[in-house]
Amino acid sequence: MIGGIGSVIPSIATQLGNVASGPAGTQGTASSFADVFQSAVNDVDGLQNSADQQVANLLQGSGNADIGKTMVSVEKADVAFQLMMQVRNKVVSAYQEMEKMQF
């Protein structure tokens, strides 16, 4: 299971720091922005799937369903999705600013 939003944000920050540190080969863990973004999307998808599963268990009335944990899981997925959308908006904005530049 995904560790939650608490583990997603530091993971993304570390990966972005590696991308900003230089080209591959200068740092052993450097990766492209696309890889970092794909990883973040996968983490958000995992949180969403986990929340969906917990909601389904709650609706079915299974014995291990807990409404408190379900609500926390849904909120984690929502916050992670909102964070991802804000990052997307910033990337689109940066791209639009670069389009305006003249070389």
Residue pairs with C-beta under 8 A, 6 or more apart in sequence:
1 46
1 50
2 8
2 43
2 46
2 47
2 50
4 47
4 76
5 47
5 76
5 79
5 80
5 83
8 40
8 43
8 44
8 47
8 80
8 83
9 83
11 39
11 43
12 36
12 39
12 40
12 43
12 87
15 31
15 35
15 36
15 39
16 33
16 36
18 27
18 29
18 30
18 31
18 36
19 30
19 31
19 32
19 33
19 36
21 27
21 30
22 30
23 30
24 30
24 31
24 32
37 87
37 91
40 84
40 87
41 84
43 80
44 77
44 80
44 81
44 83
44 84
47 73
47 76
47 77
47 80
48 77
48 80
48 81
50 73
50 77
51 70
51 73
51 74
51 76
51 77
54 65
54 69
54 70
54 73
54 74
55 70
55 74
57 64
57 65
57 70
58 65
58 66
58 67
58 70
